[in-house]
């Protein structure tokens, strides 16, 4: 697995993932909030399988 997410992309994914995940614990307390784990994990790891399939790389030139 090569890293295919840039720094800004990763930070945004972690923030969005935490916001969505918080819906499982506060607010509407819906189990759909656990979908926030997807962007959270991909942001922490730096690899997005969908980006790999679509051949998208937000790392920049020469970093991956």
PDBQT receptor file of N, H, CA, C and O in Angstrom, charges set to zero:
ATOM      1  N   UNK A   1       0.837  -1.182   0.000  1.00  0.00    +0.000 N 
ATOM      2  CA  UNK A   1       0.000   0.000   0.000  1.00  0.00    +0.000 C 
ATOM      3  C   UNK A   1       0.876   1.238   0.000  1.00  0.00    +0.000 C 
ATOM      4  O   UNK A   1       1.619   1.484   0.950  1.00  0.00    +0.000 OA
ATOM      5  N   UNK A   2       0.788   2.011  -1.064  1.00  0.00    +0.000 N 
ATOM      6  H   UNK A   2       0.185   1.810  -1.836  1.00  0.00    +0.000 HD
ATOM      7  CA  UNK A   2       1.491   3.276  -1.123  1.00  0.00    +0.000 C 
ATOM      8  C   UNK A   2       0.568   4.372  -0.622  1.00  0.00    +0.000 C 
ATOM      9  O   UNK A   2      -0.642   4.326  -0.845  1.00  0.00    +0.000 OA
ATOM     10  N   UNK A   3       1.132   5.343   0.044  1.00  0.00    +0.000 N 
ATOM     11  H   UNK A   3       2.114   5.381   0.225  1.00  0.00    +0.000 HD
ATOM     12  CA  UNK A   3       0.341   6.477   0.518  1.00  0.00    +0.000 C 
ATOM     13  C   UNK A   3      -0.150   7.253  -0.702  1.00  0.00    +0.000 C 
ATOM     14  O   UNK A   3       0.639   7.619  -1.572  1.00  0.00    +0.000 OA
ATOM     15  N   UNK A   4      -1.455   7.499  -0.758  1.00  0.00    +0.000 N 
ATOM     16  H   UNK A   4      -2.096   7.201  -0.051  1.00  0.00    +0.000 HD
ATOM     17  CA  UNK A   4      -2.009   8.225  -1.890  1.00  0.00    +0.000 C 
ATOM     18  C   UNK A   4      -2.848   9.428  -1.450  1.00  0.00    +0.000 C 
ATOM     19  O   UNK A   4      -3.658   9.942  -2.221  1.00  0.00    +0.000 OA
ATOM     20  N   UNK A   5      -2.649   9.869  -0.215  1.00  0.00    +0.000 N 
ATOM     21  H   UNK A   5      -1.990   9.452   0.412  1.00  0.00    +0.000 HD
ATOM     22  CA  UNK A   5      -3.356  11.037   0.308  1.00  0.00    +0.000 C 
ATOM     23  C   UNK A   5      -2.346  12.070   0.789  1.00  0.00    +0.000 C 
ATOM     24  O   UNK A   5      -1.385  11.739   1.484  1.00  0.00    +0.000 OA
ATOM     25  N   UNK A   6      -2.570  13.302   0.417  1.00  0.00    +0.000 N 
ATOM     26  H   UNK A   6      -3.351  13.570  -0.148  1.00  0.00    +0.000 HD
ATOM     27  CA  UNK A   6      -1.720  14.395   0.859  1.00  0.00    +0.000 C 
ATOM     28  C   UNK A   6      -2.050  14.809   2.283  1.00  0.00    +0.000 C 
ATOM     29  O   UNK A   6      -3.012  14.316   2.873  1.00  0.00    +0.000 OA
ATOM     30  N   UNK A   7      -1.261  15.704   2.826  1.00  0.00    +0.000 N 
ATOM     31  H   UNK A   7      -0.480  16.104   2.346  1.00  0.00    +0.000 HD
ATOM     32  CA  UNK A   7      -1.418  16.139   4.214  1.00  0.00    +0.000 C 
ATOM     33  C   UNK A   7      -2.765  16.806   4.460  1.00  0.00    +0.000 C 
ATOM     34  O   UNK A   7      -3.443  16.487   5.437  1.00  0.00    +0.000 OA
ATOM     35  N   UNK A   8      -3.156  17.715   3.597  1.00  0.00    +0.000 N 
ATOM     36  H   UNK A   8      -2.606  17.974   2.803  1.00  0.00    +0.000 HD
ATOM     37  CA  UNK A   8      -4.432  18.418   3.774  1.00  0.00    +0.000 C 
ATOM     38  C   UNK A   8      -5.589  17.428   3.667  1.00  0.00    +0.000 C 
ATOM     39  O   UNK A   8      -6.537  17.485   4.449  1.00  0.00    +0.000 OA
ATOM     40  N   UNK A   9      -5.506  16.528   2.702  1.00  0.00    +0.000 N 
ATOM     41  H   UNK A   9      -4.736  16.482   2.067  1.00  0.00    +0.000 HD
ATOM     42  CA  UNK A   9      -6.535  15.502   2.519  1.00  0.00    +0.000 C 
ATOM     43  C   UNK A   9      -6.665  14.642   3.780  1.00  0.00    +0.000 C 
ATOM     44  O   UNK A   9      -7.773  14.345   4.227  1.00  0.00    +0.000 OA
ATOM     45  N   UNK A  10      -5.542  14.255   4.336  1.00  0.00    +0.000 N 
ATOM     46  H   UNK A  10      -4.642  14.496   3.973  1.00  0.00    +0.000 HD
ATOM     47  CA  UNK A  10      -5.556  13.411   5.535  1.00  0.00    +0.000 C 
ATOM     48  C   UNK A  10      -6.149  14.147   6.730  1.00  0.00    +0.000 C 
ATOM     49  O   UNK A  10      -6.941  13.574   7.478  1.00  0.00    +0.000 OA
ATOM     50  N   UNK A  11      -5.773  15.410   6.916  1.00  0.00    +0.000 N 
ATOM     51  H   UNK A  11      -5.129  15.875   6.309  1.00  0.00    +0.000 HD
ATOM     52  CA  UNK A  11      -6.296  16.189   8.040  1.00  0.00    +0.000 C 
ATOM     53  C   UNK A  11      -7.804  16.355   7.917  1.00  0.00    +0.000 C 
ATOM     54  O   UNK A  11      -8.534  16.193   8.895  1.00  0.00    +0.000 OA
ATOM     55  N   UNK A  12      -8.270  16.680   6.712  1.00  0.00    +0.000 N 
ATOM     56  H   UNK A  12      -7.677  16.811   5.917  1.00  0.00    +0.000 HD
ATOM     57  CA  UNK A  12      -9.713  16.839   6.500  1.00  0.00    +0.000 C 
ATOM     58  C   UNK A  12     -10.461  15.537   6.747  1.00  0.00    +0.000 C 
ATOM     59  O   UNK A  12     -11.552  15.551   7.317  1.00  0.00    +0.000 OA
ATOM     60  N   UNK A  13      -9.893  14.417   6.326  1.00  0.00    +0.000 N 
ATOM     61  H   UNK A  13      -9.007  14.406   5.863  1.00  0.00    +0.000 HD
ATOM     62  CA  UNK A  13     -10.536  13.116   6.538  1.00  0.00    +0.000 C 
ATOM     63  C   UNK A  13     -10.652  12.796   8.026  1.00  0.00    +0.000 C 
ATOM     64  O   UNK A  13     -11.678  12.281   8.471  1.00  0.00    +0.000 OA
ATOM     65  N   UNK A  14      -9.613  13.094   8.792  1.00  0.00    +0.000 N 
ATOM     66  H   UNK A  14      -8.779  13.512   8.430  1.00  0.00    +0.000 HD
ATOM     67  CA  UNK A  14      -9.648  12.823  10.230  1.00  0.00    +0.000 C 
ATOM     68  C   UNK A  14     -10.703  13.698  10.906  1.00  0.00    +0.000 C 
ATOM     69  O   UNK A  14     -11.465  13.218  11.746  1.00  0.00    +0.000 OA
ATOM     70  N   UNK A  15     -10.748  14.974  10.541  1.00  0.00    +0.000 N 
ATOM     71  H   UNK A  15     -10.130  15.364   9.858  1.00  0.00    +0.000 HD
ATOM     72  CA  UNK A  15     -11.736  15.881  11.138  1.00  0.00    +0.000 C 
ATOM     73  C   UNK A  15     -13.151  15.452  10.783  1.00  0.00    +0.000 C 
ATOM     74  O   UNK A  15     -14.015  15.368  11.656  1.00  0.00    +0.000 OA
ATOM     75  N   UNK A  16     -13.392  15.180   9.498  1.00  0.00    +0.000 N 
ATOM     76  H   UNK A  16     -12.691  15.248   8.789  1.00  0.00    +0.000 HD
ATOM     77  CA  UNK A  16     -14.731  14.751   9.067  1.00  0.00    +0.000 C 
ATOM     78  C   UNK A  16     -15.099  13.419   9.710  1.00  0.00    +0.000 C 
ATOM     79  O   UNK A  16     -16.235  13.233  10.146  1.00  0.00    +0.000 OA
ATOM     80  N   UNK A  17     -14.145  12.491   9.772  1.00  0.00    +0.000 N 
ATOM     81  H   UNK A  17     -13.222  12.641   9.417  1.00  0.00    +0.000 HD
ATOM     82  CA  UNK A  17     -14.400  11.197  10.393  1.00  0.00    +0.000 C 
ATOM     83  C   UNK A  17     -14.786  11.322  11.855  1.00  0.00    +0.000 C 
ATOM     84  O   UNK A  17     -15.707  10.650  12.319  1.00  0.00    +0.000 OA
ATOM     85  N   UNK A  18     -14.083  12.181  12.581  1.00  0.00    +0.000 N 
ATOM     86  H   UNK A  18     -13.335  12.727  12.204  1.00  0.00    +0.000 HD
ATOM     87  CA  UNK A  18     -14.411  12.388  13.995  1.00  0.00    +0.000 C 
ATOM     88  C   UNK A  18     -15.781  13.044  14.170  1.00  0.00    +0.000 C 
ATOM     89  O   UNK A  18     -16.525  12.710  15.091  1.00  0.00    +0.000 OA
ATOM     90  N   UNK A  19     -16.104  13.979  13.279  1.00  0.00    +0.000 N 
ATOM     91  H   UNK A  19     -15.499  14.251  12.531  1.00  0.00    +0.000 HD
ATOM     92  CA  UNK A  19     -17.418  14.632  13.352  1.00  0.00    +0.000 C 
ATOM     93  C   UNK A  19     -18.541  13.633  13.092  1.00  0.00    +0.000 C 
ATOM     94  O   UNK A  19     -19.541  13.619  13.811  1.00  0.00    +0.000 OA
ATOM     95  N   UNK A  20     -18.382  12.811  12.083  1.00  0.00    +0.000 N 
ATOM     96  H   UNK A  20     -17.570  12.823  11.499  1.00  0.00    +0.000 HD
ATOM     97  CA  UNK A  20     -19.415  11.817  11.770  1.00  0.00    +0.000 C 
ATOM     98  C   UNK A  20     -19.496  10.764  12.876  1.00  0.00    +0.000 C 
ATOM     99  O   UNK A  20     -20.586  10.347  13.268  1.00  0.00    +0.000 OA
ATOM    100  N   UNK A  21     -18.344  10.343  13.369  1.00  0.00    +0.000 N 
ATOM    101  H   UNK A  21     -17.458  10.681  13.051  1.00  0.00    +0.000 HD
ATOM    102  CA  UNK A  21     -18.312   9.341  14.435  1.00  0.00    +0.000 C 
ATOM    103  C   UNK A  21     -18.965   9.866  15.709  1.00  0.00    +0.000 C 
ATOM    104  O   UNK A  21     -19.554   9.096  16.467  1.00  0.00    +0.000 OA
ATOM    105  N   UNK A  22     -18.866  11.155  15.947  1.00  0.00    +0.000 N 
ATOM    106  H   UNK A  22     -18.387  11.781  15.331  1.00  0.00    +0.000 HD
ATOM    107  CA  UNK A  22     -19.485  11.720  17.148  1.00  0.00    +0.000 C 
ATOM    108  C   UNK A  22     -21.002  11.572  17.127  1.00  0.00    +0.000 C 
ATOM    109  O   UNK A  22     -21.636  11.607  18.181  1.00  0.00    +0.000 OA
ATOM    110  N   UNK A  23     -21.594  11.409  15.947  1.00  0.00    +0.000 N 
ATOM    111  H   UNK A  23     -21.079  11.380  15.090  1.00  0.00    +0.000 HD
ATOM    112  CA  UNK A  23     -23.043  11.220  15.853  1.00  0.00    +0.000 C 
ATOM    113  C   UNK A  23     -23.495   9.915  16.506  1.00  0.00    +0.000 C 
ATOM    114  O   UNK A  23     -24.667   9.769  16.855  1.00  0.00    +0.000 OA
ATOM    115  N   UNK A  24     -22.580   8.978  16.671  1.00  0.00    +0.000 N 
ATOM    116  H   UNK A  24     -21.628   9.097  16.388  1.00  0.00    +0.000 HD
ATOM    117  CA  UNK A  24     -22.928   7.714  17.322  1.00  0.00    +0.000 C 
ATOM    118  C   UNK A  24     -22.983   7.872  18.841  1.00  0.00    +0.000 C 
ATOM    119  O   UNK A  24     -23.569   7.034  19.527  1.00  0.00    +0.000 OA
ATOM    120  N   UNK A  25     -22.380   8.936  19.370  1.00  0.00    +0.000 N 
ATOM    121  H   UNK A  25     -21.905   9.617  18.812  1.00  0.00    +0.000 HD
ATOM    122  CA  UNK A  25     -22.295   9.089  20.814  1.00  0.00    +0.000 C 
ATOM    123  C   UNK A  25     -23.047  10.305  21.346  1.00  0.00    +0.000 C 
ATOM    124  O   UNK A  25     -23.573  10.271  22.459  1.00  0.00    +0.000 OA
ATOM    125  N   UNK A  26     -23.101  11.374  20.561  1.00  0.00    +0.000 N 
ATOM    126  H   UNK A  26     -22.674  11.402  19.657  1.00  0.00    +0.000 HD
ATOM    127  CA  UNK A  26     -23.854  12.568  20.941  1.00  0.00    +0.000 C 
ATOM    128  C   UNK A  26     -24.785  12.933  19.796  1.00  0.00    +0.000 C 
ATOM    129  O   UNK A  26     -24.666  12.383  18.701  1.00  0.00    +0.000 OA
ATOM    130  N   UNK A  27     -25.677  13.822  20.030  1.00  0.00    +0.000 N 
ATOM    131  H   UNK A  27     -25.774  14.269  20.919  1.00  0.00    +0.000 HD
ATOM    132  CA  UNK A  27     -26.605  14.206  18.963  1.00  0.00    +0.000 C 
ATOM    133  C   UNK A  27     -27.666  13.141  18.772  1.00  0.00    +0.000 C 
ATOM    134  O   UNK A  27     -28.284  12.709  19.745  1.00  0.00    +0.000 OA
ATOM    135  N   UNK A  28     -27.893  12.702  17.521  1.00  0.00    +0.000 N 
ATOM    136  H   UNK A  28     -27.391  13.053  16.731  1.00  0.00    +0.000 HD
ATOM    137  CA  UNK A  28     -28.973  11.734  17.285  1.00  0.00    +0.000 C 
ATOM    138  C   UNK A  28     -28.654  10.315  17.764  1.00  0.00    +0.000 C 
ATOM    139  O   UNK A  28     -29.549   9.471  17.809  1.00  0.00    +0.000 OA
ATOM    140  N   UNK A  29     -27.411  10.042  18.118  1.00  0.00    +0.000 N 
ATOM    141  H   UNK A  29     -26.685  10.728  18.081  1.00  0.00    +0.000 HD
ATOM    142  CA  UNK A  29     -26.976   8.720  18.599  1.00  0.00    +0.000 C 
ATOM    143  C   UNK A  29     -27.412   7.605  17.643  1.00  0.00    +0.000 C 
ATOM    144  O   UNK A  29     -28.001   6.606  18.056  1.00  0.00    +0.000 OA
ATOM    145  N   UNK A  30     -27.115   7.797  16.385  1.00  0.00    +0.000 N 
ATOM    146  H   UNK A  30     -26.637   8.608  16.049  1.00  0.00    +0.000 HD
ATOM    147  CA  UNK A  30     -27.468   6.829  15.360  1.00  0.00    +0.000 C 
ATOM    148  C   UNK A  30     -26.282   5.924  15.051  1.00  0.00    +0.000 C 
ATOM    149  O   UNK A  30     -25.140   6.383  15.052  1.00  0.00    +0.000 OA
ATOM    150  N   UNK A  31     -26.537   4.650  14.788  1.00  0.00    +0.000 N 
ATOM    151  H   UNK A  31     -27.465   4.277  14.787  1.00  0.00    +0.000 HD
ATOM    152  CA  UNK A  31     -25.446   3.740  14.427  1.00  0.00    +0.000 C 
ATOM    153  C   UNK A  31     -24.773   4.115  13.104  1.00  0.00    +0.000 C 
ATOM    154  O   UNK A  31     -23.658   3.672  12.827  1.00  0.00    +0.000 OA
ATOM    155  N   UNK A  32     -25.437   4.918  12.302  1.00  0.00    +0.000 N 
ATOM    156  H   UNK A  32     -26.342   5.277  12.527  1.00  0.00    +0.000 HD
ATOM    157  CA  UNK A  32     -24.813   5.361  11.050  1.00  0.00    +0.000 C 
ATOM    158  C   UNK A  32     -23.581   6.220  11.315  1.00  0.00    +0.000 C 
ATOM    159  O   UNK A  32     -22.754   6.417  10.425  1.00  0.00    +0.000 OA
ATOM    160  N   UNK A  33     -23.462   6.723  12.520  1.00  0.00    +0.000 N 
ATOM    161  H   UNK A  33     -24.134   6.563  13.244  1.00  0.00    +0.000 HD
ATOM    162  CA  UNK A  33     -22.286   7.502  12.881  1.00  0.00    +0.000 C 
ATOM    163  C   UNK A  33     -21.006   6.700  12.806  1.00  0.00    +0.000 C 
ATOM    164  O   UNK A  33     -19.925   7.270  12.657  1.00  0.00    +0.000 OA
ATOM    165  N   UNK A  34     -21.111   5.387  12.908  1.00  0.00    +0.000 N 
ATOM    166  H   UNK A  34     -21.989   4.924  13.029  1.00  0.00    +0.000 HD
ATOM    167  CA  UNK A  34     -19.919   4.536  12.813  1.00  0.00    +0.000 C 
ATOM    168  C   UNK A  34     -19.316   4.543  11.418  1.00  0.00    +0.000 C 
ATOM    169  O   UNK A  34     -18.188   4.086  11.233  1.00  0.00    +0.000 OA
ATOM    170  N   UNK A  35     -20.045   5.051  10.435  1.00  0.00    +0.000 N 
ATOM    171  H   UNK A  35     -20.962   5.422  10.585  1.00  0.00    +0.000 HD
ATOM    172  CA  UNK A  35     -19.473   5.209   9.099  1.00  0.00    +0.000 C 
ATOM    173  C   UNK A  35     -18.320   6.213   9.112  1.00  0.00    +0.000 C 
ATOM    174  O   UNK A  35     -17.512   6.250   8.184  1.00  0.00    +0.000 OA
ATOM    175  N   UNK A  36     -18.251   7.015  10.156  1.00  0.00    +0.000 N 
ATOM    176  H   UNK A  36     -18.907   6.985  10.909  1.00  0.00    +0.000 HD
ATOM    177  CA  UNK A  36     -17.153   7.959  10.303  1.00  0.00    +0.000 C 
ATOM    178  C   UNK A  36     -15.806   7.277  10.492  1.00  0.00    +0.000 C 
ATOM    179  O   UNK A  36     -14.759   7.909  10.353  1.00  0.00    +0.000 OA
ATOM    180  N   UNK A  37     -15.833   5.991  10.807  1.00  0.00    +0.000 N 
ATOM    181  H   UNK A  37     -16.684   5.477  10.920  1.00  0.00    +0.000 HD
ATOM    182  CA  UNK A  37     -14.576   5.246  10.932  1.00  0.00    +0.000 C 
ATOM    183  C   UNK A  37     -13.848   5.138   9.595  1.00  0.00    +0.000 C 
ATOM    184  O   UNK A  37     -12.620   5.066   9.565  1.00  0.00    +0.000 OA
ATOM    185  N   UNK A  38     -14.588   5.126   8.500  1.00  0.00    +0.000 N 
ATOM    186  H   UNK A  38     -15.586   5.185   8.524  1.00  0.00    +0.000 HD
ATOM    187  CA  UNK A  38     -13.967   4.980   7.178  1.00  0.00    +0.000 C 
ATOM    188  C   UNK A  38     -13.040   6.154   6.877  1.00  0.00    +0.000 C 
ATOM    189  O   UNK A  38     -11.856   5.928   6.627  1.00  0.00    +0.000 OA
ATOM    190  N   UNK A  39     -13.526   7.408   6.888  1.00  0.00    +0.000 N 
ATOM    191  H   UNK A  39     -14.488   7.592   7.091  1.00  0.00    +0.000 HD
ATOM    192  CA  UNK A  39     -12.583   8.496   6.618  1.00  0.00    +0.000 C 
ATOM    193  C   UNK A  39     -11.534   8.661   7.718  1.00  0.00    +0.000 C 
ATOM    194  O   UNK A  39     -10.412   9.090   7.446  1.00  0.00    +0.000 OA
ATOM    195  N   UNK A  40     -11.890   8.327   8.947  1.00  0.00    +0.000 N 
ATOM    196  H   UNK A  40     -12.801   7.979   9.169  1.00  0.00    +0.000 HD
ATOM    197  CA  UNK A  40     -10.925   8.433  10.034  1.00  0.00    +0.000 C 
ATOM    198  C   UNK A  40      -9.754   7.479   9.823  1.00  0.00    +0.000 C 
ATOM    199  O   UNK A  40      -8.595   7.882   9.928  1.00  0.00    +0.000 OA
ATOM    200  N   UNK A  41     -10.050   6.236   9.529  1.00  0.00    +0.000 N 
ATOM    201  H   UNK A  41     -10.992   5.910   9.444  1.00  0.00    +0.000 HD
ATOM    202  CA  UNK A  41      -8.984   5.238   9.335  1.00  0.00    +0.000 C 
ATOM    203  C   UNK A  41      -8.165   5.552   8.089  1.00  0.00    +0.000 C 
ATOM    204  O   UNK A  41      -6.937   5.478   8.126  1.00  0.00    +0.000 OA
ATOM    205  N   UNK A  42      -8.827   5.903   6.980  1.00  0.00    +0.000 N 
ATOM    206  H   UNK A  42      -9.825   5.963   6.950  1.00  0.00    +0.000 HD
ATOM    207  CA  UNK A  42      -8.070   6.205   5.764  1.00  0.00    +0.000 C 
ATOM    208  C   UNK A  42      -7.207   7.452   5.956  1.00  0.00    +0.000 C 
ATOM    209  O   UNK A  42      -6.121   7.547   5.385  1.00  0.00    +0.000 OA
ATOM    210  N   UNK A  43      -7.684   8.403   6.752  1.00  0.00    +0.000 N 
ATOM    211  H   UNK A  43      -8.566   8.326   7.216  1.00  0.00    +0.000 HD
ATOM    212  CA  UNK A  43      -6.879   9.591   7.023  1.00  0.00    +0.000 C 
ATOM    213  C   UNK A  43      -5.672   9.295   7.882  1.00  0.00    +0.000 C 
ATOM    214  O   UNK A  43      -4.597   9.852   7.658  1.00  0.00    +0.000 OA
ATOM    215  N   UNK A  44      -5.834   8.427   8.858  1.00  0.00    +0.000 N 
ATOM    216  H   UNK A  44      -6.707   7.975   9.040  1.00  0.00    +0.000 HD
ATOM    217  CA  UNK A  44      -4.714   8.059   9.733  1.00  0.00    +0.000 C 
ATOM    218  C   UNK A  44      -3.691   7.225   8.978  1.00  0.00    +0.000 C 
ATOM    219  O   UNK A  44      -2.487   7.442   9.115  1.00  0.00    +0.000 OA
ATOM    220  N   UNK A  45      -4.164   6.275   8.183  1.00  0.00    +0.000 N 
ATOM    221  H   UNK A  45      -5.142   6.099   8.071  1.00  0.00    +0.000 HD
ATOM    222  CA  UNK A  45      -3.270   5.367   7.453  1.00  0.00    +0.000 C 
ATOM    223  C   UNK A  45      -2.631   6.069   6.258  1.00  0.00    +0.000 C 
ATOM    224  O   UNK A  45      -1.472   5.811   5.933  1.00  0.00    +0.000 OA
ATOM    225  N   UNK A  46      -3.387   6.960   5.599  1.00  0.00    +0.000 N 
ATOM    226  H   UNK A  46      -4.329   7.169   5.863  1.00  0.00    +0.000 HD
ATOM    227  CA  UNK A  46      -2.858   7.670   4.436  1.00  0.00    +0.000 C 
ATOM    228  C   UNK A  46      -3.117   6.964   3.126  1.00  0.00    +0.000 C 
ATOM    229  O   UNK A  46      -2.603   7.377   2.087  1.00  0.00    +0.000 OA
ATOM    230  N   UNK A  47      -3.897   5.917   3.157  1.00  0.00    +0.000 N 
ATOM    231  H   UNK A  47      -4.315   5.582   4.002  1.00  0.00    +0.000 HD
ATOM    232  CA  UNK A  47      -4.205   5.152   1.947  1.00  0.00    +0.000 C 
ATOM    233  C   UNK A  47      -5.710   5.041   1.788  1.00  0.00    +0.000 C 
ATOM    234  O   UNK A  47      -6.413   4.647   2.718  1.00  0.00    +0.000 OA
ATOM    235  N   UNK A  48      -6.201   5.390   0.605  1.00  0.00    +0.000 N 
ATOM    236  H   UNK A  48      -5.629   5.710  -0.151  1.00  0.00    +0.000 HD
ATOM    237  CA  UNK A  48      -7.618   5.279   0.294  1.00  0.00    +0.000 C 
ATOM    238  C   UNK A  48      -7.779   4.266  -0.844  1.00  0.00    +0.000 C 
ATOM    239  O   UNK A  48      -7.289   4.504  -1.948  1.00  0.00    +0.000 OA
ATOM    240  N   UNK A  49      -8.457   3.143  -0.593  1.00  0.00    +0.000 N 
ATOM    241  H   UNK A  49      -8.855   2.950   0.304  1.00  0.00    +0.000 HD
ATOM    242  CA  UNK A  49      -8.637   2.141  -1.648  1.00  0.00    +0.000 C 
ATOM    243  C   UNK A  49      -9.382   2.695  -2.868  1.00  0.00    +0.000 C 
ATOM    244  O   UNK A  49      -9.078   2.314  -3.999  1.00  0.00    +0.000 OA
ATOM    245  N   UNK A  50     -10.338   3.574  -2.655  1.00  0.00    +0.000 N 
ATOM    246  H   UNK A  50     -10.585   3.883  -1.736  1.00  0.00    +0.000 HD
ATOM    247  CA  UNK A  50     -11.072   4.155  -3.785  1.00  0.00    +0.000 C 
ATOM    248  C   UNK A  50     -10.147   5.018  -4.638  1.00  0.00    +0.000 C 
ATOM    249  O   UNK A  50     -10.239   5.004  -5.866  1.00  0.00    +0.000 OA
ATOM    250  N   UNK A  51      -9.260   5.766  -3.996  1.00  0.00    +0.000 N 
ATOM    251  H   UNK A  51      -9.185   5.778  -2.999  1.00  0.00    +0.000 HD
ATOM    252  CA  UNK A  51      -8.277   6.548  -4.744  1.00  0.00    +0.000 C 
ATOM    253  C   UNK A  51      -7.397   5.623  -5.581  1.00  0.00    +0.000 C 
ATOM    254  O   UNK A  51      -7.062   5.953  -6.719  1.00  0.00    +0.000 OA
ATOM    255  N   UNK A  52      -7.019   4.472  -5.030  1.00  0.00    +0.000 N 
ATOM    256  H   UNK A  52      -7.291   4.204  -4.106  1.00  0.00    +0.000 HD
ATOM    257  CA  UNK A  52      -6.181   3.528  -5.760  1.00  0.00    +0.000 C 
ATOM    258  C   UNK A  52      -6.902   2.997  -6.998  1.00  0.00    +0.000 C 
ATOM    259  O   UNK A  52      -6.305   2.873  -8.067  1.00  0.00    +0.000 OA
ATOM    260  N   UNK A  53      -8.188   2.684  -6.846  1.00  0.00    +0.000 N 
ATOM    261  H   UNK A  53      -8.673   2.784  -5.977  1.00  0.00    +0.000 HD
ATOM    262  CA  UNK A  53      -8.965   2.171  -7.977  1.00  0.00    +0.000 C 
ATOM    263  C   UNK A  53      -9.103   3.238  -9.060  1.00  0.00    +0.000 C 
ATOM    264  O   UNK A  53      -8.986   2.942 -10.249  1.00  0.00    +0.000 OA
ATOM    265  N   UNK A  54      -9.352   4.479  -8.645  1.00  0.00    +0.000 N 
ATOM    266  H   UNK A  54      -9.447   4.720  -7.679  1.00  0.00    +0.000 HD
ATOM    267  CA  UNK A  54      -9.541   5.574  -9.596  1.00  0.00    +0.000 C 
ATOM    268  C   UNK A  54      -8.224   6.222 -10.022  1.00  0.00    +0.000 C 
ATOM    269  O   UNK A  54      -8.221   7.164 -10.815  1.00  0.00    +0.000 OA
ATOM    270  N   UNK A  55      -7.102   5.717  -9.495  1.00  0.00    +0.000 N 
ATOM    271  H   UNK A  55      -7.104   4.952  -8.851  1.00  0.00    +0.000 HD
ATOM    272  CA  UNK A  55      -5.763   6.235  -9.795  1.00  0.00    +0.000 C 
ATOM    273  C   UNK A  55      -5.634   7.726  -9.460  1.00  0.00    +0.000 C 
ATOM    274  O   UNK A  55      -5.104   8.513 -10.244  1.00  0.00    +0.000 OA
ATOM    275  N   UNK A  56      -6.132   8.087  -8.277  1.00  0.00    +0.000 N 
ATOM    276  H   UNK A  56      -6.562   7.447  -7.640  1.00  0.00    +0.000 HD
ATOM    277  CA  UNK A  56      -6.028   9.453  -7.772  1.00  0.00    +0.000 C 
ATOM    278  C   UNK A  56      -4.930   9.487  -6.718  1.00  0.00    +0.000 C 
ATOM    279  O   UNK A  56      -4.825   8.583  -5.888  1.00  0.00    +0.000 OA
ATOM    280  N   UNK A  57      -4.110  10.536  -6.757  1.00  0.00    +0.000 N 
ATOM    281  H   UNK A  57      -4.195  11.270  -7.431  1.00  0.00    +0.000 HD
ATOM    282  CA  UNK A  57      -3.045  10.694  -5.778  1.00  0.00    +0.000 C 
ATOM    283  C   UNK A  57      -2.979  12.163  -5.395  1.00  0.00    +0.000 C 
ATOM    284  O   UNK A  57      -2.682  13.008  -6.239  1.00  0.00    +0.000 OA
ATOM    285  N   UNK A  58      -3.251  12.478  -4.137  1.00  0.00    +0.000 N 
ATOM    286  H   UNK A  58      -3.492  11.791  -3.451  1.00  0.00    +0.000 HD
ATOM    287  CA  UNK A  58      -3.205  13.867  -3.676  1.00  0.00    +0.000 C 
ATOM    288  C   UNK A  58      -1.929  14.172  -2.913  1.00  0.00    +0.000 C 
ATOM    289  O   UNK A  58      -1.819  15.224  -2.284  1.00  0.00    +0.000 OA
ATOM    290  N   UNK A  59      -0.966  13.265  -2.961  1.00  0.00    +0.000 N 
ATOM    291  H   UNK A  59      -1.055  12.410  -3.472  1.00  0.00    +0.000 HD
ATOM    292  CA  UNK A  59       0.299  13.452  -2.251  1.00  0.00    +0.000 C 
ATOM    293  C   UNK A  59       1.157  14.554  -2.851  1.00  0.00    +0.000 C 
ATOM    294  O   UNK A  59       1.916  15.202  -2.130  1.00  0.00    +0.000 OA
ATOM    295  N   UNK A  60       1.056  14.771  -4.096  1.00  0.00    +0.000 N 
ATOM    296  H   UNK A  60       0.439  14.245  -4.681  1.00  0.00    +0.000 HD
ATOM    297  CA  UNK A  60       1.945  15.697  -4.774  1.00  0.00    +0.000 C 
ATOM    298  C   UNK A  60       2.956  14.918  -5.594  1.00  0.00    +0.000 C 
ATOM    299  O   UNK A  60       2.927  13.688  -5.613  1.00  0.00    +0.000 OA
ATOM    300  N   UNK A  61       3.817  15.599  -6.245  1.00  0.00    +0.000 N 
ATOM    301  H   UNK A  61       3.840  16.598  -6.229  1.00  0.00    +0.000 HD
ATOM    302  CA  UNK A  61       4.780  14.978  -7.150  1.00  0.00    +0.000 C 
ATOM    303  C   UNK A  61       5.953  14.405  -6.366  1.00  0.00    +0.000 C 
ATOM    304  O   UNK A  61       6.566  15.101  -5.557  1.00  0.00    +0.000 OA
ATOM    305  N   UNK A  62       6.261  13.137  -6.606  1.00  0.00    +0.000 N 
ATOM    306  H   UNK A  62       5.763  12.571  -7.263  1.00  0.00    +0.000 HD
ATOM    307  CA  UNK A  62       7.446  12.506  -6.051  1.00  0.00    +0.000 C 
ATOM    308  C   UNK A  62       7.365  12.084  -4.600  1.00  0.00    +0.000 C 
ATOM    309  O   UNK A  62       8.379  11.656  -4.049  1.00  0.00    +0.000 OA
ATOM    310  N   UNK A  63       6.226  12.179  -3.954  1.00  0.00    +0.000 N 
ATOM    311  H   UNK A  63       5.402  12.527  -4.401  1.00  0.00    +0.000 HD
ATOM    312  CA  UNK A  63       6.139  11.807  -2.551  1.00  0.00    +0.000 C 
ATOM    313  C   UNK A  63       5.660  10.390  -2.353  1.00  0.00    +0.000 C 
ATOM    314  O   UNK A  63       5.820   9.839  -1.264  1.00  0.00    +0.000 OA
ATOM    315  N   UNK A  64       5.081   9.784  -3.359  1.00  0.00    +0.000 N 
ATOM    316  H   UNK A  64       4.951  10.231  -4.244  1.00  0.00    +0.000 HD
ATOM    317  CA  UNK A  64       4.563   8.428  -3.188  1.00  0.00    +0.000 C 
ATOM    318  C   UNK A  64       5.202   7.487  -4.169  1.00  0.00    +0.000 C 
ATOM    319  O   UNK A  64       4.889   6.296  -4.176  1.00  0.00    +0.000 OA
TER     320      UNK A  64
